Every structure is written in structure tokens, then in C-alpha cells.
Amino acid sequence: MVKILKRLTFGLDSDERRWERPGPTGDHLRRDVIGVVVFFLVSALALELSRGVGAMAEERSPIWLQHAVLALMIFPLVFRRRFPVTVMLVMSALFIILSLWIPALSLQISYQVAYFASLYSAVAWAKDRRVLWLGTTVVVVAMTLWLILSLTVANTYDGLLERVSEGDETWRGIFDPLTSAALYYFMVNFAYFGGAILAGMSSWRNALQRTQLAEQAAQIARQSAEIARRAVIEERLRIARELHDVVAHHVSVIGVQAGAARRVMDRKPEVAAESLRTIEQASRQAVTDMRNLLGVLRSEAAAQNNNKNDDDGGRHPEPGLADIAALAENQQDGGLDVTFSRVEDVPDALQEVSAPLALSLYRTAQESLTNVRRHSTASAAVMTLRTGRAGGQRWVELETVDNGRPRQRAEAGSGYGLQGIRERVALHRGTVEIGPRSDGGWRVRARFLLQ
């Protein structure tokens, strides 16, 4: 038995061996009290039933004493989860002492089950596994000595010889009475103690696995939240860098026009006035774009990753509305047929779209088509860039619809690309619709407000 317990305990890694099962809750203790009371009542009834069939005929002790002894053997189980090893040792001593005092009572099933429960609880709930191993060693050695003494010194073997001598030859087995008795009791006790230990280790391992799974789930949740937070930060920083370039362009225009106005103010006042109007328009647009930039960075400036160094070399002009058609056309190389169209409610309405807004529209188109290629079975998509007016507010809208279904075996996306679209739309105080269509396919429709 001890070898079984050592193998089950020391077969674990170091972290698992150091793990301590959390103590019982108040609900556990209440259920233990109720369970022990019910178990005692059932055991008392079983004792009386066994007395009715003559099982206690040779026992001369008072009936009340028999019930008291049975209660003494059962009621320590109330503390089986709070003090598991102590209860096992106490009930082992009680098992031997009470069995010697009232031998017939030790044959009761409830008596045996109570002791089995103490062994099981010790293995299942002991926090210090080394103390458990030492306590189990003491119990197994004590029970082995008690079994040997009962077969050799006590009258158990004499009773066996007497029963064998009274029977005929057909009663005798292949071994002599002492060998047969020793092997039989060894098998019974091996199954008894081994079953209690294996059941207890199974309960302990299940508790360990539940704890590990809960910790892993919590860790995965923390990591997922961190990944999502970083993805949002990176998307916002990318938007901020793009807006920075646009604002820098406006400031450059202001500087150039201011210098031109200063030079021609005396000689050509009308040219100077035109330059000042350009400065006024560019400054207002720059203020609006800077306000948007600060809105993007309002809560994440402190979380900026200082270790990330962007290469500023070889930079190109930021894409705009004129590049969306080429973006759609380039999808042919990936096997996606994209039809792109522009719809203006009034002539040259798209000319009113500012550079930051045009950039956001381009990124929205880019992410929408990427989502179709990676996560849909669609072979074709329709992209429409349109303008309109609602409630006195002018808007520009980009809609992408496809004719496919979500890929069944595709790797699940993180969803951060679509989150980037939502961030861009929120930046311009617009609205977004992302999801499946009622007639099949997928729709991404982002509406941005014009200034």
C-alpha cells in the first residue's frame, strides 16, 4: 500500500507535489455533519436488522454499548476533511481497540465503511503529502502486525482449525488452514486499503486538475485581454502617425502661404488675400485633425511601447480615395473579383473629403477586403463609395459586400482588424455596420461624417 501511495505521489512533478489542496468550505463541513448523522442512523438500523438474523447472537455486551461503540467509530468522520491525517490515525487506533473489545461489531458493514472513508479522506484531502505518506506507513504496519497477531497469538487460528476439523474432506482447500487464512486476509486487506488509497488519489488528482484548469483559464483570459489591449494601442498609434503626417502637411502649407503673402502684400494685395484664405482654411483643418489626433491618444499615451522603433526611411505619401480603385483591382491576384464604384449625391462631392478621412476610408477598404480573403469562401465582392446627406449632416460611406460564407476550417481571426475599422469610424463620429446579410454573405458598411 505504501509503495502504491509513494508511486502515485512522487510520480508527479515538483510543482504538483508542492500543491496543497484548498481546505474544505463551510458547505463541505455542513454536508459532512449531515452525512455522518444520516450514516449513523442507517448503521444503527442495520445493526438491529443484523441482530434480528442472529449475527450478534454470541455478543453479550449491552445493546446501548454496541450503539455507542458504533457511534464512536463513525462520528470522527465529521472532521475527515479538516484534519484528514489525524482522523485516519485516530480511527485506525479505534478500529483495532474496538474490534478487540467487541469483535462481532467489527464485522458490520458500516463499521468497515467508516474506516474505509477515513483512509480515503486522508489521501484525498491531506495537504502535506509527506506527512500523509508517513501516517499511511504507520497505519499499514500497525494493521499488518494486528493481522499477524490475530492469526498466530489470538484464538482466530484455533477457531479455523476447529471448523476445519468438524467438516469432511470436501471442505478443505489446496493449502493448509494457516496459509489459506493468511492469503485470504492479505487479499482482502490489499483490496480494502488499496481501493481506499486509489480512490483518494483519484479525488486529489481531480482537484489538482480542476485547479490547474482554472488557473490556465484565468491566465488565458489575462493574456487575451493583454493582446486585445495591445492591438488597440497599436491600431491607435498607427492612426495617430497617419494623422501626424496630414497635420504636418497642413502646417507646411500654412508656412509656405504665409511667406508668399508677406512678399506680395504691398505689390499684389489680391494675391496676398488669397494666400491668407488658404492659410485660414489649412489652419482650421489642422486644428480639427489635431483634435482628432488627441482623441485617439486620450487614454493610451502612457501605454505606448517605447521599445518599438519605426523606420522612417523610404516613406511614401499616405493613400487616399484615388487609391481605392487600384486596391480593389489588385485583389484579382488573390482570386477575388472586386467590383468598385463611386456614387456621388452631388457633383464632386468626394472632393470635400479631407485627407485624414480619405486615409481612414482607404484603410477601411483595405481591412474589409482582407477579411473577405482570409475568412470567407466568397469569390466576388462589391465595393461602393458613396456620399449623401441625412438630417443636415453630409456623410461619405464605404460599403463592401460579398457572396460567401465563413470558412469552416479557417483559423479563427483575432477580430482586431474589424476593431480597427470601428476605431476609425468612432474617430470621425460616424457609424459602422459589420455582420452577415440576411440573404447570405457578409457586409462591412462604414459611414464617416464630413466636416
C-alpha positions in Angstrom: 0.0 0.0 0.0 2.8 2.4 0.9 4.6 1.7 -2.4 1.4 2.5 -4.3 1.0 5.8 -2.5 4.7 6.7 -3.0 4.5 5.9 -6.7 1.3 8.0 -7.1 2.8 10.9 -5.1 6.3 11.0 -6.3 5.3 10.4 -9.9 4.2 14.0 -10.0 6.4 16.9 -11.0 7.8 19.2 -8.3 5.1 21.9 -8.6 2.4 19.3 -8.3 4.0 17.7 -5.3 4.1 21.1 -3.6 0.5 21.8 -4.4 -1.8 21.9 -1.4 -5.5 21.2 -1.9 -7.6 24.1 -0.6 -9.3 23.3 2.7 -13.0 22.4 2.9 -15.6 25.1 2.6 -18.4 25.8 5.0 -20.7 23.9 2.7 -18.4 20.9 2.7 -18.4 20.8 6.6 -22.2 21.1 6.8 -22.6 18.3 4.4 -20.1 16.2 6.4 -22.1 16.7 9.6 -25.4 15.9 7.9 -23.9 12.9 6.1 -22.4 11.4 9.3 -25.7 11.8 11.2 -27.6 10.1 8.4 -24.9 7.4 8.1 -25.1 6.7 11.9 -28.9 6.3 11.8 -28.7 3.9 8.9 -25.9 2.0 10.6 -27.9 1.7 13.8 -30.8 0.3 11.9 -28.5 -2.1 10.1 -27.1 -3.3 13.4 -30.6 -4.0 14.7 -31.5 -5.9 11.5 -28.4 -8.0 11.7 -29.2 -8.7 15.3 -32.6 -10.0 14.1 -31.0 -12.6 11.9 -28.6 -13.8 14.7 -25.4 -12.0 13.6 -24.9 -10.7 17.1 -26.1 -13.8 18.9 -22.7 -14.5 20.6 -22.2 -10.9 21.7 -23.1 -10.4 25.4 -22.4 -6.7 25.7 -25.4 -4.3 26.3 -27.2 -3.1 23.2 -26.7 0.5 24.1 -23.0 -0.1 24.4 -22.9 -1.6 20.9 -24.6 1.5 19.5 -22.2 3.8 21.5 -19.2 2.0 20.1 -20.6 2.2 16.6 -21.1 6.0 17.1 -17.6 6.3 18.4 -16.3 4.7 15.2 -18.4 6.9 12.9 -18.6 10.4 14.4 -14.8 11.3 13.9 -15.7 11.4 10.2 -17.2 14.8 10.8 -13.6 16.2 10.8 -12.4 14.0 7.9 -11.7 16.9 5.6 -10.5 19.4 8.1 -8.0 17.1 9.8 -7.7 14.2 7.4 -4.4 12.5 8.6 -5.3 12.9 12.3 -8.8 11.3 11.7 -7.1 8.4 9.9 -4.7 7.7 12.7 -7.4 8.1 15.4 -9.8 5.8 13.6 -7.1 3.3 12.9 -6.5 3.1 16.7 -10.2 2.9 17.3 -10.6 0.2 14.7 -8.1 -2.1 16.5 -9.2 -1.3 20.0 -12.9 -1.6 19.4 -12.5 -4.7 17.3 -10.7 -6.4 20.2 -13.4 -5.2 22.6 -16.5 -6.2 20.6 -15.3 -8.5 17.8 -18.8 -9.1 16.4 -19.3 -5.4 15.8 -16.2 -5.1 13.6 -17.9 -7.3 11.1 -20.7 -4.8 10.5 -20.5 -3.2 7.0 -21.0 0.3 8.4 -18.0 -0.2 10.7 -15.8 -1.2 7.8 -17.2 1.6 5.5 -16.5 4.2 8.2 -12.8 3.2 8.4 -12.6 3.0 4.6 -13.9 6.6 4.5 -11.2 7.7 6.9 -8.4 6.2 4.7 -10.0 7.7 1.5 -10.4 11.2 3.1 -6.8 11.2 4.3 -5.4 10.5 0.8 -7.9 12.9 -0.9 -7.6 15.9 1.5 -4.1 15.8 3.1 -2.2 19.0 2.3 1.3 17.7 3.3 1.8 14.6 1.2 4.9 13.6 3.1 3.0 13.6 6.4 0.3 11.6 4.7 2.9 9.0 3.5 4.4 8.7 7.0 0.9 8.4 8.5 -0.1 5.7 6.0 3.1 3.8 6.6 2.3 3.7 10.4 -1.3 2.6 9.7 -0.3 -0.2 7.2 2.4 -1.5 9.5 0.1 -1.5 12.5 -2.7 -3.3 10.6 -0.2 -5.9 9.3 1.1 -6.6 12.8 -2.5 -6.8 14.1 -3.4 -9.3 11.4 -0.4 -11.4 12.1 -1.1 -11.4 15.8 -4.7 -12.3 15.3 -3.7 -15.3 13.2 -0.9 -16.6 15.5 -1.5 -15.4 19.1 -5.2 -14.9 19.3 -7.8 -17.6 19.0 -8.6 -16.9 15.4 -6.4 -19.7 14.0 -7.7 -22.1 16.7 -11.3 -21.3 15.6 -10.3 -22.0 12.0 -8.8 -25.4 12.9 -11.9 -26.3 14.9 -14.2 -25.5 12.0 -12.0 -27.5 9.5 -11.8 -30.5 11.8 -15.5 -30.6 12.1 -16.0 -30.8 8.4 -15.4 -33.5 5.9 -12.6 -33.6 3.3 -14.6 -31.7 0.7 -14.3 -28.5 2.8 -10.6 -28.4 2.7 -8.7 -26.2 0.1 -5.4 -26.7 -1.7 -3.5 -25.1 1.1 -3.3 -25.7 4.8 -5.6 -23.6 7.0 -3.0 -21.1 8.2 -1.7 -20.5 4.7 -5.2 -20.2 3.3 -6.2 -17.8 6.1 -3.1 -15.7 5.6 -3.5 -15.4 1.8 -7.2 -14.7 2.1 -6.8 -11.9 4.6 -3.9 -10.5 2.7 -6.0 -10.3 -0.5 -9.0 -8.8 1.3 -6.9 -6.1 3.1 -4.9 -5.3 0.0 -8.1 -4.6 -1.9 -9.5 -2.7 1.1 -6.5 -0.4 1.7 -5.5 -0.3 -2.0 -9.0 0.7 -3.0 -9.2 3.5 -0.4 -5.8 4.8 -1.5 -6.5 4.7 -5.2 -9.9 6.4 -4.7 -8.4 9.1 -2.5 -5.6 9.8 -5.1 -8.2 10.0 -7.8 -10.1 12.6 -5.9 -6.9 14.5 -5.1 -5.7 14.5 -8.7 -9.1 15.6 -9.9 -8.9 18.6 -7.5 -5.4 19.3 -8.8 -6.6 19.2 -12.4 -9.6 21.5 -11.7 -7.2 24.0 -10.0 -4.8 23.9 -12.9 -7.6 24.3 -15.5 -9.0 27.3 -13.5 -5.5 28.8 -13.4 -4.9 28.2 -17.1 -8.3 29.7 -18.0 -7.5 32.8 -15.9 -4.1 33.1 -17.5 -5.6 32.7 -21.0 -8.2 35.4 -20.1 -5.4 37.7 -18.9 -3.3 37.1 -22.0 -6.3 37.6 -24.3 -7.1 40.9 -22.6 -3.5 42.0 -22.9 -3.3 41.0 -26.6 -6.5 42.9 -27.3 -5.3 45.9 -25.4 -2.0 46.0 -27.3 -3.8 45.5 -30.6 -6.0 48.5 -29.9 -3.0 50.5 -28.8 -1.1 49.6 -32.0 -4.0 50.5 -34.1 -4.5 53.8 -32.4 -0.8 54.6 -32.7 -0.9 53.8 -36.4 -3.9 56.2 -36.8 -2.0 58.8 -34.8 1.1 58.5 -37.0 -1.0 58.9 -40.2 -2.8 61.9 -38.8 0.6 63.4 -37.8 1.7 63.3 -41.4 -1.6 65.0 -42.5 -1.3 67.7 -39.9 2.3 68.3 -40.8 1.3 68.8 -44.4 -1.2 71.5 -43.3 1.4 73.3 -41.2 3.8 73.2 -44.2 1.1 74.7 -46.4 0.5 77.5 -43.8 4.2 78.3 -43.7 4.5 78.5 -47.5 1.4 80.6 -47.9 2.3 82.9 -45.1 5.7 83.5 -46.7 4.1 84.2 -50.1 1.6 86.6 -48.6 4.4 88.6 -46.8 6.3 89.0 -50.1 3.4 90.2 -52.3 1.3 92.1 -49.7 2.4 95.6 -50.8 2.6 94.9 -54.6 -0.4 92.4 -55.1 -2.9 92.6 -52.3 -5.3 90.3 -54.0 -2.7 87.5 -54.2 -1.9 88.1 -50.5 -5.6 87.9 -49.7 -5.9 84.5 -51.5 -2.9 83.2 -49.6 -4.5 84.3 -46.3 -7.7 82.5 -47.2 -5.6 79.4 -47.9 -3.9 79.8 -44.5 -7.2 80.2 -42.8 -8.6 77.0 -44.3 -5.5 75.0 -43.7 -5.2 76.2 -40.1 -8.8 75.2 -39.4 -8.3 71.8 -40.9 -5.1 71.4 -39.0 -6.9 72.2 -35.7 -9.6 69.7 -36.5 -7.1 67.0 -37.4 -5.1 67.7 -34.3 -8.2 67.4 -32.1 -8.8 64.0 -33.7 -5.2 63.1 -33.0 -5.5 63.9 -29.3 -8.8 62.0 -29.2 -7.0 58.9 -30.4 -4.3 59.2 -27.8 -6.5 60.3 -25.0 -6.2 57.2 -22.9 -3.4 55.2 -24.3 -0.5 57.6 -24.4 1.1 56.1 -21.3 0.9 52.6 -22.7 3.0 53.4 -25.8 5.6 50.8 -26.4 9.0 52.5 -26.1 10.8 49.5 -27.5 9.2 49.7 -30.8 11.2 51.8 -33.3 9.7 52.6 -36.6 11.9 53.0 -39.6 11.2 56.5 -41.1 13.3 55.9 -44.1 11.7 55.5 -47.5 8.3 56.9 -46.6 5.6 57.3 -49.2 2.6 59.6 -49.4 -0.4 58.3 -47.5 -3.1 56.6 -49.7 -6.4 58.3 -50.3 -9.7 57.9 -52.2 -7.9 57.7 -55.6 -6.1 54.6 -54.5 -9.2 52.6 -53.5 -9.9 51.6 -57.1 -6.4 50.2 -57.5 -6.7 48.4 -54.2 -9.8 46.7 -55.5 -8.3 45.8 -58.8 -5.2 44.2 -57.1 -7.5 41.7 -55.4 -7.7 39.8 -58.7 -4.2 38.3 -57.9 -5.7 36.7 -54.8 -8.6 35.1 -56.7 -11.2 37.7 -55.5 -13.2 39.6 -58.1 -14.0 43.0 -56.7 -16.3 45.5 -58.4 -15.7 49.1 -57.3 -18.0 52.0 -57.9 -18.3 55.7 -56.8 -21.7 57.3 -56.3 -21.9 61.0 -55.5 -25.2 62.6 -54.5 -23.9 65.9 -55.9 -21.1 66.5 -58.4 -17.6 66.5 -57.0 -18.9 65.6 -53.5 -15.9 63.4 -52.9 -13.7 66.4 -53.3 -14.9 67.6 -49.9 -13.3 64.6 -48.2 -10.3 65.7 -46.1 -7.0 63.9 -46.3 -7.4 62.2 -42.8 -10.8 61.0 -43.7 -9.7 59.7 -47.1 -6.9 57.8 -45.4 -9.4 56.2 -43.0 -11.7 55.2 -45.9 -8.7 53.6 -47.7 -7.8 51.6 -44.5 -11.4 50.6 -44.1 -11.5 49.3 -47.6 -8.2 47.5 -47.1 -9.3 45.7 -44.0 -12.7 44.8 -45.4 -11.1 43.1 -48.4 -8.5 41.4 -46.2 -11.3 40.0 -44.1 -13.1 38.6 -47.2 -10.0 36.9 -48.5 -9.0 35.3 -45.2 -12.2 34.3 -43.6 -14.8 33.9 -46.4 -15.5 31.5 -49.3 -16.5 34.4 -51.4 -15.2 34.6 -55.0 -16.6 38.1 -55.6 -17.3 41.3 -53.7 -18.9 44.6 -54.5 -17.4 47.8 -53.0 -19.2 51.1 -53.2 -18.0 54.5 -52.2 -20.9 56.9 -51.9 -21.9 60.3 -50.4 -25.2 61.6 -49.1 -26.9 63.8 -46.6 -29.0 62.9 -43.5 -30.5 65.4 -41.1 -28.5 68.3 -42.4 -25.2 66.4 -42.0 -23.2 65.3 -45.0 -21.6 61.9 -45.0 -19.4 59.6 -47.0 -19.9 55.9 -46.9 -17.9 52.8 -47.9 -19.8 49.5 -48.2 -18.3 46.1 -49.0 -20.5 43.1 -49.5 -19.5 39.6 -50.6 -21.4 36.4 -51.7 -19.5 33.9 -49.5 -19.8 32.0 -46.2 -17.4 31.9 -43.3 -14.7 29.3 -43.8 -15.3 26.2 -41.6 -11.7 25.2 -41.2 -10.1 28.5 -41.3 -8.1 29.7 -38.4 -10.2 32.0 -36.2 -9.3 35.6 -36.7 -8.4 37.8 -33.7 -11.1 40.4 -34.7 -8.6 43.2 -34.2 -8.8 44.3 -37.9 -12.5 44.9 -37.6 -11.9 46.6 -34.3 -9.6 49.0 -36.2 -12.4 49.9 -38.5 -14.6 50.7 -35.5 -11.9 52.8 -34.1 -11.5 54.8 -37.3 -15.3 55.4 -37.6 -15.5 56.5 -34.0 -12.6 58.9 -34.6 -14.8 60.7 -37.1 -18.0 60.4 -35.1 -19.5 58.0 -37.7 -21.4 54.7 -37.6 -20.4 51.2 -38.7 -22.3 48.0 -39.5 -20.4 44.7 -39.6 -22.0 41.3 -39.9 -23.8 38.7 -42.0 -26.5 39.7 -44.5 -30.0 38.2 -44.4 -29.7 36.9 -48.0 -26.2 35.5 -47.5 -22.7 36.9 -47.5 -21.1 39.5 -45.3 -21.3 43.3 -45.1 -19.0 45.9 -43.8 -20.5 49.4 -44.1 -18.7 52.4 -42.6 -20.2 55.9 -42.7 -18.0 58.8 -41.9 -19.3 62.3 -41.2 -18.0 65.2 -43.4 -16.8 68.4 -41.7 
